Amino acid sequence: MRTPGIYLSGVGAYLPESVSVQEALARGLCSPDTAAALEEQGWTGTSIAGDVPAPEMALHAGREAVAQWGGDPADLDLLLYADVWHQGPDGWVPQLYLQHHLTGGNPLAMEVRQGCTSVIGALNLAAGYLMGKGAGGSRSALVVSADNFGTPMVDRWGAGRDWNSGDGAAAGVLSTEPGFAELLAINATAIPQAEEMHRCGEPMFPPTVTLGRTLDFGARMEAYHRKLFAEGVAEDFTLTLYQRSKACVENTLEEAGVPLDKVRHIIINNCSRQDTDVQFLGMFRLPLAKTTWEFGRTIGHVGAADHLLSLHHLLTNGKLAPGDHVLVVGMAPGITYGCAVLTVHDTGTAG
């Protein structure tokens, strides 16, 4: 989807201090085998928020993004809250916390759950919403994401096959008024026949959270891979994933009018070195140096906030310059694959 006249006018982040893998091992937070595996995959640490609630982190990030935007938060047209883990008391919705303490009740507020691509999905929805409001007047949307994985039902160091889960929050303001970057195009695709990957070996009812069962993506994915090989369709699955994700990126770049060799930065999910190659770089033979992997491996996989956290990191560390093209790509359970292209206009307006 082309997104003419949609700009990113502010970004914010809340990132607690990172605990190194070796410190986690010394404190008994992970086993020697887990520590060795994480370091082999390139991880150096993960951000840990302690008992700071995810919505409170979201509020901090949202306030920074709104301040950078410079508008009145009560004038926002839309608030989208993206998350992947439990946010607070059951039956309660976290976006209302931001309405209570930041925006007031004027904007339409909704929670978005699309796994690790939730922010890309939320930006997609927000852009469409703002374009659909028609011409005339300034329109804006706040997209925020936050998670705290420090709960008994998840082992942040070993819940995934090859990642550790970090805590944090990030936010971005989309606007129809010019901002420091312009959203040129954004798309998503899915390989729904692979939805079983992240649930394989476990029943869908009753929900595991109601049973107090610990999250173990690694075991589920291993069960799924065994099933694929047993059915003789592993190669077909890999080819389909490759083709669909590659097409998503190519279509988005074409709509944006940006050749791949003109992309300066590639923002990806915070993931292992191997997954970085397989999921994001291998299909285009892109260099690791263009990605945000070096930053991401220090803070862990922060749910859906990875992409905005990395954009905030690039901006606040002076790594973005006018004219830079930024490719944002992400993958999540589903399997869903999201892609967006930004071009930087004036970093002086964002700081």
N, C-alpha and C positions, 0 to 999 in steps of 0.2 A: 504494500500500500504506500503510494506516495503521500507525503504529508506536507504540502506547501503551506508556508506561513506558520509553522509550529516551531517554537524555540524552547530551548532549555535555558531558563533564566536564573536558576539557583540550585545549588546542591549542598547537602549537609551530611554530617556523619557523626556517629557516636561509636567509638572503638575503644574498649577497655584494654588494659595492658595484656600483652601476650605472654604466655607461659611456654618456655621452651620444652621440647620433647625430653631433653635430658633432665630438666627440673621436674617434669611430670613423673619421670621414672624414679627419681630420687625421693619424691613425695609419695610414691606408691599409687599414683593415679593411673598408671598403665603398666603392663607387664614388659619384661625385657624383650620378648618376641615382638610385641606391638610396637615398642619404641624403635627397634631395629628395622621393622617393616616400614614404618612411617619415614624414617630417615633415608632409607633406601629409595623411597618414592619421592624424596625431595623436600618433605615437610621439615620446617625448623621449629614451629610452635603453633599455638592457637590462642586467640583472645578469649579471656574468661571474665564474665561480668559479675560473678558472685551472685548475690541475691537482688541485683537491680532488675526489676521487671522489664520485659521486652517493650511494653507500651511506653514506659518511662524513657527508655533509650530512644524509641521512635519519636517521642516528643522533643527531645534534645536535637535530634537530627532534623526534624521538621522545622523547628524554630530557626536553625542555622540556614536552611534552604530558603525559608520565607524572608529572613532578614537580607539575604543576598539578593533575592528577587526584588525586594524593596516595596512591595505592595502591602495592602491591608489584608491580613489573613481572612477577615470576614467577607472579603470580596471574592474569595476562591469559588469557582463554580463546581468543583469536583474534588473529592478526597478518596483516594484508593489506598487501602492498607494491605500490603502483601506480606504473607508469612508462610512458614511451613511447619512450625511446631506450636504447641499449646501456649496461649497467650495469657491466660488468667483463669478465673473461675468458670466452670462449665456453664454454658448458656449465656455467657456475657460476650459482647462484641467489642474488640479493641479500638475500632475506629471512633467509637463514641468518646473514648478517653481523649483523643486528639481534638474532637469537636468541643469537649468540655473545657479543655485547657489552652486551645490554640485558635481554632477557626470559628467557633460558635456553630449554630445550627443551620446556617444558610446553605452550605454546599451539600450536594448529594454525596453521601458517604457509604462506601461499600468495602467489604473484605474480599481480597482476591487470593485464591489458592490454586496455583498452577505449578507447585513444586519449585524447583530452583530457577525456573524461568518466570516466576510470578511477577517480577518487576518489569521484564520485557513485555509480558502480557498486559500489565497495568498501563505501561506507557502506550501500548497499542490501543487499548480501550480509551485512554485519556485523549490521545491525539484524535481518534475518530469522534469522540464526544465533542471536543472543542471545534473541530471542523464542521460538525453537524449543527452547531449552534447558529450558523449563518454569519453573514457579514455584519459589520458594525459593532463597535465597542470592543474593549479588551476582555479577553476570556483567559482563565487560568485554571490549572489543576495541580494538586499536590499528590505525588506518589511517594509513599513511605514504606519501608520494610524493616522489620526487627524480629530477632529471635534470641532467646536465652535457652541453651540446651542443658543447663546445669540442673537437671531433674533426675529422679531415681530411675526413670524408665528409659534412659539413653546413656550409653557409655560414649562420651564425646570423642574418646581416643580410638574406639574400635567399633562403632556402630556401622560404619561403612566398610566396604571391601578394601579401600585404599585411600581413605581420607579421614581427617579429624574435624569435628564440628566446632566452629568458633561462634562466639556471641558478638552481637553488635547491631547497629542500625544505620540506615542511610535514607536519604530523601532527595527528591528532585521536584522542581516546579516547572511545569510546562506552561507556556504562554503564547498567545497570538501576537504579543508585542516582542520586538527583537530582543534577544538575549545573548549570552556569551557563546552559545552554540545553537545550530539549527538542526532539527531532526528532519533528514531528507526522505527517509523511507524506513518502514518497519514491517516485518512479516513473521509468521509462525507456521509451522507445519507439525504433523503428528504421524507417528507410526503406531496406530492404536492396537494393532494385532500383538504388540509387545507390551501391552498394559500389564500382563501377568508377571513380567520380570520382577517388579518390586513388591509382589505379594505371594510369589510362588512358595508353596509349602505351608501356607497359613490360610485358615478360613477367613472369609469376609465378614462372617457374623458368628459370635458377637465381636464388635470392634476390639482390637487388641488393647486399646487404652483402658477399656472397661474391665479387662482381666488383669491389668497391672503387668503385662508382659513386656520385657525389654525389647526395644527396637534393635533388629539385627538385619540390616540390608544385605550384609555379606552372605549370610546363610540363604536368604531368599534368592539372591542372584546366582549363587552356586547351584541351587536347586533348579533354577530356570535354565541355566546353561546345560546341566545334565539332561534336562528334558529336550532341549533343542538338538543335542547330539544324538540322543536316543531316537528321536523322530527323523533324524537325517536332514534337518532344515537349518542348521547353524549357518552355513554359507549363504543361504538365501536371506536369512535375517540380517547378516552383516552387510550384504550387498544392498538390501533395501534401505537400511539405516544410512549407509554411505551416500546412496543416490539422493534420498530425500533431503538430507541435511546439506549436501553440496548444492542441490538445486535451490534451497531456501536462501543460502548465502549469495549465490549467483544472481538470483532474481532480485534480491534486495539491492545489491550493488548496481545492477542494471537500472532499476527504478530510480536510484539515487544519482545515476550518471557519474559514478565514481569507479574507475578501473581498480582492480585489486592492487596493482603495483603502485597506486597513488595513496594507499592507506598507510597512515603513519603509525597508528596505535591499534592494537586488537585487545579488546576487553573480553575476558572469558570467565567461566566459572572457576573458582579456586579449586583446583584439583591436582592430582598427582602428575608427575612428569610424564608418565606413560599415557595417562588419559588425555593430557594436553596434546600429545602427538596424535593419538587415535581419534579423538573427538573433534579437534579443532585445527590442527596444523597439517596433519598428514595429507588430507585431501587436496590441499593447495601448495604443499611444500613450502610453507611459510617459516621464517626464522623465529626462534623462541624469543629473541631480543625485542621483537615487535609487540609481544604480549605483556600482560600484567602478571604473569606467573611468578616472577621474583617477589612481587609484593604479596600476592595471595598466599604463597607458601609460608609466610611468616604469621598469618592470622587464622588459618584454617578456612574451612568452607562455611561461610556465614549465611547459610540458608539462601534466601532469595536476594539478600542485600549485596552479594558479591560485586555485581556490575556497577552499582552506584557508588559503592565504597571505592572501587578502583578508579572510577571517573573522578571522584573527590580527591583521591590520592594524586592522580596526574595533575589536576588543576592546582591544588594547594602546594605542590612541590615544583611548580614552574615547568612541568614537562609538556604542557600544551601551548601551542603558538597559533596565531591567526593563520588560517589556511589549512591547518591540519585536518585530515579526514580520520575519523575514528569508527572502526567496525566493532560492533557489540554482538557477541554470539553466546548462546547458552543452551544447555540441554537439561532435561528434567524427566522424572518418571512419567510414563504415559505411552510411548516416549514422546515428549514434545521437544521441539527445537525452535529457538527464536533468534531473530537477527534484526539489527538496526544499524543505520549508518548516520553518523553525525558529522557536521563540519564546524570547525571552531572559527568564530568571527572575531571576538574581542575579549580576551581574558581579563582585561582591565575592568570590565563591567561586572566581574564576578569575584570581587575580592576586597 
